[in-house]
């Protein structure tokens, strides 16, 4: 794996401290060299140096002259011995600068190329893993861990849990990678524990490692896996801490179990664990997510008043609301709810009084800002402004508005279209001594783009760069590219995309898909295809469903249905399941191409997806387009099927529109008196379907005055 850029922040807590003695005997992090293969030295250019060369190199390392030692190493043709190599990699990792970590990586690369990585001890490799992970090079750290496991080392828990923690919070497949790493290491630990438990005493998962796995489960919404991992805590003698329960709060919120939130807080207190500010913040964020601002406000107000009865407030809130679980659940959803009840409600006694918090907590700016975001969702701009005024009057400086708070207020004003007020808050930030950052300016840039004020966009961009000294980042350029789309300027979008790359800024997934959108909306699918192909080649980004959908939309906007269908098949082969947006674009393309037969095939696939897992939840755009095509083509049975599906999904069909289409196109159907009997018999089923559709529309038909029902429909209406 290629070297990546590292941050230069030092390790806050040294796990291994180089000293004047041999590293094999003086480490704060013991070696874990349980090996599954031999560690004999290589031959040829990789044979050991002479005793004198190793002694000179080791002397420099013991005197902490790491840079000089690396220079000496670089000039040697032969590979030093294990002690010198391990010490050199360890000290370079400990320096944790871009240069030192790049040098450590060069040593690893040399050893990997010749299958000599086993020359390093587990301590040095583990330190490099930790340094790389903390510097943001998580994938490189993961590759090192896998290499350690292949050569027989079991990494220290501090090393592998640091990588798992970062993967759990990463986008795309990060959480899955975190769970894979957790399982891989714990399985290896179990295997060794059966024979020699002491060897892996420092490799066993601790609470931090379990929390990394729990966070991955929560980010995936995988309650079943969470429960499985939770059961493993007992096996390794590990107990949950406050972070574990904070993650359970997040899991309950994702599973839409609002009724369990307060019980998690009670469980924390009853187990003798002190809640932290993150616990209370997670609760407020969860209620904001449920749009229960009343309860969120009660929590914040109780904290402001120094009250400790928040458990009582939450219990009363849930009992009063009588939260019910949707009875129309799948088997998986029922199982998930059972698991959550078992995790949270075990040992719960609703007769006992709710416990008090062990201490009082004061709301901080983060909590107020979360409440502001709730007001924003409800369009309560005035509440946002009033809250920031209240924050300024708070005695505790931690409650005063910060960059995030002001940016949240500016966002609310921008969303309300009040750009002048948003700019005034930007000035107010300066007066309050809170400098605006890149995020603040990005919000304002987006606001002006949405209002099509591209001249103001350019002015703000100049102010941002020349006056404030803030260089635009990839998010800034994505906003600018999107702004060009609003004014139908695909050339401008391409200009900003190229300028971003000239500035050394790597495009993100959003950059590629936004540029594809510019070309797709401008009816240039071939250019969108070129951007897609370039995205595929860029190893820094991962093609996702959004990119596929944008490419498919480009062809559908021109009615190129066959090209779009080929892309959908390629999309499936790449393990991406079409979603509502995919089918919606194809339906629009079919309507444009006037191919009603294709609409029938698409509707059959949509029907199947509505029954399968994961279940497709069609929207009004998709079903409305399909119904429109079927009505125009006189496929009335299919039209009625689609209507039923719309009603089942809470979508109100547009009867007025369908009535107009019927009257304009089909009012004289089946009225010919000269058709042969055979032709009339052939039309019988279609006529019956038309009569049923007219009945549904409320037009005069043969069903008036009698009960009717539509028998099971045939395949082609």
C-alpha positions, 0 to 999 in steps of 0.5 A, a space after each residue: 500500500 502506498 504511503 499516505 500523508 501523516 499528521 505530526 501530532 505526537 503520541 499523547 501516551 507513549 506505549 513504548 519508550 525507547 531507552 538506553 537498554 535493549 528493547 527486548 527487555 525494556 518496554 512498557 508494551 511487552 512483546 507478543 511473539 506467538 508465532 505460527 512460522 519460523 523466523 529464520 533470517 533470509 539469505 543474499 542481500 537480506 543476510 545479517 550485517 556484521 557484528 560491528 555494523 549492528 553494534 554501531 547502529 544499535 549504539 545510535 538507537 540507544 542514544 536516540 539518534 534515530 535520524 542518524 541511525 536511519 541514514 546509516 541503515 539506508 547506506 547499508 546493502 545488507 539488512 540489519 539484525 532483528 534487534 536493530 530493525 525492530 528498534 529502528 521501526 519502533 523509534 521512527 513510529 514513536 517520533 510520529 512525524 510525516 518523515 519518520 512514519 514514511 521512513 518506517 513504511 519504507 522499511 516495511 515495504 522493503 521487508 514485504 517485497 522479500 517476504 522478510 516481515 517476520 524479522 521485526 518483532 511484534 512490539 515495533 509493528 504494533 507501534 507502527 500500527 498505532 502511529 499510522 491509525 492515529 495519523 489517519 492512515 487507517 487502511 495502512 494500519 489494517 494491512 499491517 495488522 493482517 500481515 502480523 496475523 499472517 506471520 503468527 503475531 497476535 497484536 496488542 489490544 491497544 494496537 488492534 482496537 485503535 484500528 477497529 475504533 477508527 474503522 467503526 466510524 469510517 464511511 462505506 465498508 469501514 464498520 464491516 471491516 471493523 467487525 471483521 478485524 474484531 472477529 479475526 483477532 478474537 478467534 486467534 486469541 481464543 485458539 491460543 487461550 486454550 493452550 497458553 492463556 498467559 501468552 495472549 493476556 495483553 491481546 485479549 479484547 478489553 472494553 475499548 475493543 468491544 466498544 469499537 465493535 459495538 459502534 460498528 454494529 450501531 452504525 450498521 444498524 445491526 442489532 443482532 450482531 450487537 447482541 452476539 458481541 455483547 454476549 462475548 463480553 462475559 467470555 473474556 471477563 469484560 464489563 460494559 462501561 458508560 460508552 457501551 451504554 451510550 452506543 446502546 442509546 444510539 442503537 435504540 434511536 436507529 431502531 426507532 425504539 424511543 420508549 427504551 431511551 430513558 430505561 438505558 439511562 436508568 440501567 446505567 445509574 443502577 449499575 453504578 456507572 456515572 453517566 457522562 455528558 455524552 450520555 445526556 447529549 446522546 439522549 437529547 440528540 435521539 429525542 431531536 431525531 424523533 422530533 420530540 422537541 418537548 422532551 429534549 427541551 425538558 432534559 436541557 431545562 432540567 440540566 439548566 436548573 441543576 436537577 437530577 430527576 431526568 430519569 423521572 422526566 423521561 419515564 413520565 414522558 414515555 408512560 404519558 405518550 404510551 409509545 406503541 411498536 408498529 404491529 405490522 413488522 417483519 420477522 427480522 424487525 420483531 426479533 430486533 425488538 426482542 433483542 433490544 428489550 432483553 438488552 435494556 429491560 433486563 432487571 428493570 422494575 417499573 414499580 420502583 422509583 426512577 433513580 436520580 443522577 449521581 450529580 448535576 450537569 450543565 448543558 454545554 454548547 454542543 447540547 444547545 446546538 443539537 437542540 437548535 438543529 431540532 428547531 431547524 428541522 421544524 422550521 423554527 428559525 426564531 427559536 434558533 435565534 432566541 436560543 443563541 441569545 440565551 446561550 450568550 447570557 449563560 454564566 458558564 463559558 462552556 455554554 456560550 456559542 462557539 463556531 458550531 453554534 454560530 454556523 448552525 444559526 447561519 445554516 438555519 437562516 440560509 435554509 430559510 432564505 434569509 441570506 442578509 440575516 445570515 451574513 449579519 450573524 457572520 459579522 456578529 461572530 467576528 465581534 464576539 471573537 469567534 472566528 468563522 471557519 471553512 464550514 461557516 463559509 461553505 454554508 453561505 456559499 451553498 445558500 447563495 448557490 441555491 438562490 442562484 446568486 453566482 456573483 455573490 458566490 464569487 465575492 464570498 469566495 474571494 473574501 474567504 481566500 484573500 481576506 480570511 485566508 481560508 482556502 476552499 476544500 473539496 466540500 467548497 468545490 462540490 458546492 460550487 459545482 452544484 451551484 453551476 448545475 442550478 444555473 445550467 452551467 455544465 462548463 462552469 462545473 467542469 471548470 471548478 472540478 479541474 481547478 480543484 485538482 490543479 490545487 492538489 485537492 483530490 475529488 471525493 465521491 460527491 465531486 464525481 457524482 455532482 459533475 456527472 449530474 451536471 452532464 446528465 441534466 444537460 443531456 450529455 450522458 456520454 460525458 457523464 459516462 467519462 466521469 464515471 469511468 474516471 471515478 472507477 479508476 480513482 482508487 481513493 474513492 469507491 463507486 456507490 449506488 448514487 454514481 450508478 443512478 446518476 449515470 443511468 439517469 443521464 441515459 433515461 433523460 434521453 429515452 435511451 432505455 436499452 442503454 439504461 437497462 444494460 447499466 442496471 444489469 452491470 450495476 447488479 453485477 457490481 453488487 449494487 441493488 437498484 433502489 427507488 431512484 434507479 427504478 424512477 429514472 428508468 420509468 421516466 425513460 420508458 415514458 419518454 421513449 413511449 415503450 409501455 411494454 417495458 413499463 409492464 416488465 419494470 412493474 413486475 420487478 418492482 412488485 417482486 422487490 416490494 415482497 423481498 428482503 431488503 424490501 423496496 418502498 416505492 415512492 409517489 414518483 415511481 408509482 405515479 409514472 408507472 400508473 400514468 404509462 399504464 393508463 395511457 396504454 389502456 393496461 387498466 388491470 396493471 393500473 389498478 394494481 399500481 393504484 392498490 400499491 400506492 394506497 398501501 404505501 400511503 400515497 394518494 393516487 391522482 384521480 383527477 389526472 387519470 380521469 382526464 387521461 381516460 376521457 381524452 384517450 379511451 372514452 370511445 373504447 369498445 363502442 364499435 358496433 361493427 367488430 366481429 364476435 371473435 374480436 369482441 370476445 378477445 376484448 372481453 377481459 380488457 373491457 372488464 378491466 376498463 369498467 373496473 378502472 372507470 368504477 374506481 375513477 367514479 365515471 359511469 360504468 357497468 358496476 354502478 348499482 352492484 358490488 364488484 371486486 377485481 379477480 386476480 389479475 393476469 400478467 398483461 392487463 
